[in-house]
Amino acid sequence: MRSRQARSPGEKRFGIGRIVAFVALALMAVGWLLPFLWAVATAFKTETDAASESGWIGGDGLTTEAFSAMLENGNVWIWALNSLWTSLVITVLTVTISALAAYAFSRLRFPGRRWLFAVIVAAIIIPPQVLIIPLFYEMLTFNLIDTPWGLILPQIVAPAMVFILKQFFDGVPIELEDAARVDGASRLRVFWSIVLPLSRPVMAAVAIFVFINAWNNFLWPFLVINDTNLMTLPTGLQTVIDAHGIQYAQTMAQAVLAALPLIVVFLFFQRQIVKGVATTGFGGR
Amino acid sequence: MTAAVETPLARAAASRPRTTTTAGPSRERLVSWAFLAPFLIAFALFLVWPLVHGLYLSFTNQSLTGAGGSWAGLDNYQEALTDPTMWRALRTTVWFTVVSTIPLVLLALVMALLVHRGLPGQWLWRLSFFMPFLLASTVVSQIWVWIFNPDIGAANSVLGAIGIEPLAWLQDPAVNLYAIVIATVWWTVGFNFLLYLAALQNIPDQHYEAAALDGAGPWRQLWSITLPQLNSATVLIVMLQILASLKLFDQAYQMLIGVSTDTTRPIVQYIYESGFVGYRFGYSAAISYVFFALIVIVGVFQMTAMNRRRNLS
């Protein structure tokens, strides 16, 4: 991926400044990658090697013992599957309801439009952590504790995303829609076949952002799910550590496996993700 | 934003409700509510109602087991404001926010400035700095608990290599919050880095061309063009970082399991512990509101500071 370069016109292609910058950058990048690479290296050690001070490759050589041990006696597959499907459902629901509301705020006239939007924008500042007690209580009342819906529903409200999408829709020219409306298309039809196709980049940005947050969410799943079979990766892995204490090779094998899907996704969709963070990032995290 | 559709016409239209009048106003109203309903229902059920109910709970003795629930007036708040553990947790949270925000913003800026020079291997730099952000807190905690292991951890090997005594990183109350800061910087700096990178790409090339014509060298350009142009991005990034750091919980809780003490407990963890370990929902709700008040105060303060700056320039 090529970015627009801000090299100043006077700067030489191989000037001393460029070399210094390159070395500085390389050192930082290595520093940032090392912890993870070290984790990968440990995942391929025996437990004995992992628990002693050994180099990149332990005395017993490379082994996939840790991976097979973890896959055999753990629930990692179930957790990964739970993480995947709940995060997908959260993403689809969040994007759908936010986009519909944002469109209404951008295009339709109805009483209370202004103050309702103001309320939603103000709600961006409410930290989800403040709501855990009453939300838990609510899930108890609805009998949703220890169910996937108890996990999913509280995560689909994202006022920041309504704000971002509304800003985007405001910038889409209305003339296209007017033409279709004159031809007798309904609002939903216009939204679906004119506005949505034009908004693909921003929708992708919002979706990616919501998905990463859902995939990594810890606190709420930790509170609402007790059943091992319903846990997601972050909470599931935590129970293994609590139960078995620390077995470094296995722990690192888990860490690596849990990290892998998002890293692969990042490698494939780097451009969209970078753009996505730039678009949605100012909505907070 | 990617689509270059911001025409003057569109902007003018954006300032007023943009509607066509092919259908009557009552029909349009109906359609509006149909579009809004799914979000508003979820918004009411999972945000507004909990917010209101939480406030009510904070005035009661409600417990997790269902016992109590009688009106307690201001008792919970009175207890919270005289509870040394709560103040300690607030102090820890604020300390962490200050100490983590500085490197999280400065390092992100340096990374973005270097990457933006257009050196070869763009995707690799981006991957290196942003990748940790994609990891779940559990994974991050596992990796760092192991790095900070006093006997076999890499952190002490590094210290040993430069001749410093090994530290009990996570066990020693004098350093364990710094350890959390280090792990947090590694984990989340990539997010700010991408925000800075986007802001850098928005600086028009003409500025640099004009400066180069005037004979300004790279450092001069950095000081008099790049950094001033990044001002508004910096304000936003600092704001968001402060709000994010105040919510510290996941990594601190997970990395310090078993060693967590009064000195390391952030406020969100105290909310969790009083509610789900101590079973005191009412009290926990009251602390939630103290925390919420802090967030609102910080938010309002930031907004005013930002507006004042905008008025000045």
HADDOCK unambig.tbl for C-alpha pairs under 7 A between the chains (distance, minus, plus):
assign (segid A and resid 1 and name CA) (segid B and resid 122 and name CA) 6.81 0.50 0.50
assign (segid A and resid 1 and name CA) (segid B and resid 123 and name CA) 6.30 0.50 0.50
assign (segid A and resid 4 and name CA) (segid B and resid 201 and name CA) 6.77 0.50 0.50
assign (segid A and resid 5 and name CA) (segid B and resid 116 and name CA) 6.42 0.50 0.50
assign (segid A and resid 5 and name CA) (segid B and resid 117 and name CA) 6.15 0.50 0.50
assign (segid A and resid 5 and name CA) (segid B and resid 118 and name CA) 5.11 0.50 0.50
assign (segid A and resid 6 and name CA) (segid B and resid 116 and name CA) 6.53 0.50 0.50
assign (segid A and resid 6 and name CA) (segid B and resid 117 and name CA) 5.81 0.50 0.50
assign (segid A and resid 7 and name CA) (segid B and resid 117 and name CA) 5.55 0.50 0.50
assign (segid A and resid 7 and name CA) (segid B and resid 118 and name CA) 6.93 0.50 0.50
assign (segid A and resid 8 and name CA) (segid B and resid 208 and name CA) 6.27 0.50 0.50
assign (segid A and resid 9 and name CA) (segid B and resid 209 and name CA) 6.74 0.50 0.50
assign (segid A and resid 9 and name CA) (segid B and resid 212 and name CA) 6.78 0.50 0.50
assign (segid A and resid 10 and name CA) (segid B and resid 212 and name CA) 6.56 0.50 0.50
assign (segid A and resid 21 and name CA) (segid B and resid 114 and name CA) 6.17 0.50 0.50
assign (segid A and resid 22 and name CA) (segid B and resid 119 and name CA) 6.87 0.50 0.50
assign (segid A and resid 25 and name CA) (segid B and resid 114 and name CA) 6.45 0.50 0.50
assign (segid A and resid 29 and name CA) (segid B and resid 125 and name CA) 6.32 0.50 0.50
assign (segid A and resid 29 and name CA) (segid B and resid 128 and name CA) 5.52 0.50 0.50
assign (segid A and resid 29 and name CA) (segid B and resid 129 and name CA) 6.61 0.50 0.50
assign (segid A and resid 32 and name CA) (segid B and resid 128 and name CA) 6.00 0.50 0.50
assign (segid A and resid 32 and name CA) (segid B and resid 129 and name CA) 6.23 0.50 0.50
assign (segid A and resid 32 and name CA) (segid B and resid 186 and name CA) 6.79 0.50 0.50
assign (segid A and resid 33 and name CA) (segid B and resid 128 and name CA) 5.67 0.50 0.50
assign (segid A and resid 39 and name CA) (segid B and resid 143 and name CA) 6.43 0.50 0.50
assign (segid A and resid 52 and name CA) (segid B and resid 152 and name CA) 5.97 0.50 0.50
assign (segid A and resid 53 and name CA) (segid B and resid 152 and name CA) 5.05 0.50 0.50
assign (segid A and resid 97 and name CA) (segid B and resid 38 and name CA) 5.72 0.50 0.50
assign (segid A and resid 97 and name CA) (segid B and resid 39 and name CA) 4.95 0.50 0.50
assign (segid A and resid 98 and name CA) (segid B and resid 39 and name CA) 6.24 0.50 0.50
assign (segid A and resid 100 and name CA) (segid B and resid 35 and name CA) 5.19 0.50 0.50
assign (segid A and resid 100 and name CA) (segid B and resid 36 and name CA) 6.45 0.50 0.50
assign (segid A and resid 101 and name CA) (segid B and resid 35 and name CA) 5.64 0.50 0.50
assign (segid A and resid 101 and name CA) (segid B and resid 36 and name CA) 4.57 0.50 0.50
assign (segid A and resid 101 and name CA) (segid B and resid 39 and name CA) 6.26 0.50 0.50
assign (segid A and resid 104 and name CA) (segid B and resid 32 and name CA) 5.64 0.50 0.50
assign (segid A and resid 104 and name CA) (segid B and resid 35 and name CA) 6.04 0.50 0.50
assign (segid A and resid 104 and name CA) (segid B and resid 36 and name CA) 6.54 0.50 0.50
assign (segid A and resid 107 and name CA) (segid B and resid 17 and name CA) 6.14 0.50 0.50
assign (segid A and resid 107 and name CA) (segid B and resid 18 and name CA) 4.81 0.50 0.50
assign (segid A and resid 107 and name CA) (segid B and resid 19 and name CA) 5.67 0.50 0.50
assign (segid A and resid 108 and name CA) (segid B and resid 17 and name CA) 6.59 0.50 0.50
assign (segid A and resid 108 and name CA) (segid B and resid 18 and name CA) 6.54 0.50 0.50
assign (segid A and resid 108 and name CA) (segid B and resid 19 and name CA) 5.73 0.50 0.50
assign (segid A and resid 108 and name CA) (segid B and resid 32 and name CA) 6.07 0.50 0.50
assign (segid A and resid 109 and name CA) (segid B and resid 17 and name CA) 6.01 0.50 0.50
assign (segid A and resid 109 and name CA) (segid B and resid 19 and name CA) 6.72 0.50 0.50
assign (segid A and resid 109 and name CA) (segid B and resid 29 and name CA) 6.84 0.50 0.50
assign (segid A and resid 110 and name CA) (segid B and resid 29 and name CA) 5.21 0.50 0.50
assign (segid A and resid 110 and name CA) (segid B and resid 32 and name CA) 6.66 0.50 0.50
assign (segid A and resid 129 and name CA) (segid B and resid 268 and name CA) 6.79 0.50 0.50
assign (segid A and resid 130 and name CA) (segid B and resid 288 and name CA) 4.98 0.50 0.50
assign (segid A and resid 130 and name CA) (segid B and resid 289 and name CA) 6.97 0.50 0.50
assign (segid A and resid 130 and name CA) (segid B and resid 292 and name CA) 6.46 0.50 0.50
assign (segid A and resid 131 and name CA) (segid B and resid 50 and name CA) 6.07 0.50 0.50
assign (segid A and resid 131 and name CA) (segid B and resid 51 and name CA) 6.31 0.50 0.50
assign (segid A and resid 131 and name CA) (segid B and resid 54 and name CA) 6.99 0.50 0.50
assign (segid A and resid 133 and name CA) (segid B and resid 54 and name CA) 6.87 0.50 0.50
assign (segid A and resid 133 and name CA) (segid B and resid 275 and name CA) 6.89 0.50 0.50
assign (segid A and resid 133 and name CA) (segid B and resid 281 and name CA) 6.43 0.50 0.50
assign (segid A and resid 133 and name CA) (segid B and resid 285 and name CA) 6.28 0.50 0.50
assign (segid A and resid 134 and name CA) (segid B and resid 50 and name CA) 4.95 0.50 0.50
assign (segid A and resid 134 and name CA) (segid B and resid 53 and name CA) 6.13 0.50 0.50
assign (segid A and resid 134 and name CA) (segid B and resid 54 and name CA) 4.98 0.50 0.50
assign (segid A and resid 135 and name CA) (segid B and resid 46 and name CA) 6.98 0.50 0.50
assign (segid A and resid 135 and name CA) (segid B and resid 50 and name CA) 5.62 0.50 0.50
assign (segid A and resid 154 and name CA) (segid B and resid 46 and name CA) 5.39 0.50 0.50
assign (segid A and resid 157 and name CA) (segid B and resid 42 and name CA) 6.29 0.50 0.50
assign (segid A and resid 157 and name CA) (segid B and resid 43 and name CA) 5.85 0.50 0.50
assign (segid A and resid 170 and name CA) (segid B and resid 14 and name CA) 5.40 0.50 0.50
assign (segid A and resid 171 and name CA) (segid B and resid 5 and name CA) 6.14 0.50 0.50
assign (segid A and resid 171 and name CA) (segid B and resid 6 and name CA) 5.39 0.50 0.50
assign (segid A and resid 171 and name CA) (segid B and resid 10 and name CA) 6.11 0.50 0.50
assign (segid A and resid 171 and name CA) (segid B and resid 11 and name CA) 6.82 0.50 0.50
assign (segid A and resid 172 and name CA) (segid B and resid 5 and name CA) 6.10 0.50 0.50
assign (segid A and resid 173 and name CA) (segid B and resid 5 and name CA) 6.87 0.50 0.50
assign (segid A and resid 173 and name CA) (segid B and resid 10 and name CA) 5.36 0.50 0.50
assign (segid A and resid 178 and name CA) (segid B and resid 20 and name CA) 6.64 0.50 0.50
assign (segid A and resid 212 and name CA) (segid B and resid 134 and name CA) 6.88 0.50 0.50
assign (segid A and resid 216 and name CA) (segid B and resid 135 and name CA) 6.98 0.50 0.50
assign (segid A and resid 216 and name CA) (segid B and resid 136 and name CA) 4.46 0.50 0.50
assign (segid A and resid 216 and name CA) (segid B and resid 137 and name CA) 6.82 0.50 0.50
assign (segid A and resid 218 and name CA) (segid B and resid 250 and name CA) 6.76 0.50 0.50
assign (segid A and resid 219 and name CA) (segid B and resid 250 and name CA) 6.90 0.50 0.50
assign (segid A and resid 234 and name CA) (segid B and resid 136 and name CA) 6.11 0.50 0.50
assign (segid A and resid 234 and name CA) (segid B and resid 138 and name CA) 5.37 0.50 0.50
assign (segid A and resid 237 and name CA) (segid B and resid 138 and name CA) 6.97 0.50 0.50
assign (segid A and resid 238 and name CA) (segid B and resid 138 and name CA) 6.47 0.50 0.50
assign (segid A and resid 251 and name CA) (segid B and resid 142 and name CA) 6.96 0.50 0.50
assign (segid A and resid 252 and name CA) (segid B and resid 143 and name CA) 6.95 0.50 0.50
assign (segid A and resid 255 and name CA) (segid B and resid 139 and name CA) 4.88 0.50 0.50
assign (segid A and resid 259 and name CA) (segid B and resid 135 and name CA) 5.56 0.50 0.50
assign (segid A and resid 262 and name CA) (segid B and resid 134 and name CA) 6.29 0.50 0.50
assign (segid A and resid 263 and name CA) (segid B and resid 131 and name CA) 6.80 0.50 0.50
assign (segid A and resid 274 and name CA) (segid B and resid 194 and name CA) 6.50 0.50 0.50
assign (segid A and resid 277 and name CA) (segid B and resid 194 and name CA) 6.87 0.50 0.50
assign (segid A and resid 277 and name CA) (segid B and resid 195 and name CA) 6.94 0.50 0.50
assign (segid A and resid 278 and name CA) (segid B and resid 194 and name CA) 6.58 0.50 0.50
assign (segid A and resid 278 and name CA) (segid B and resid 195 and name CA) 5.30 0.50 0.50
assign (segid A and resid 278 and name CA) (segid B and resid 198 and name CA) 5.79 0.50 0.50
assign (segid A and resid 279 and name CA) (segid B and resid 1 and name CA) 6.47 0.50 0.50
assign (segid A and resid 281 and name CA) (segid B and resid 195 and name CA) 7.00 0.50 0.50
assign (segid A and resid 284 and name CA) (segid B and resid 240 and name CA) 5.94 0.50 0.50
assign (segid A and resid 285 and name CA) (segid B and resid 244 and name CA) 6.82 0.50 0.50
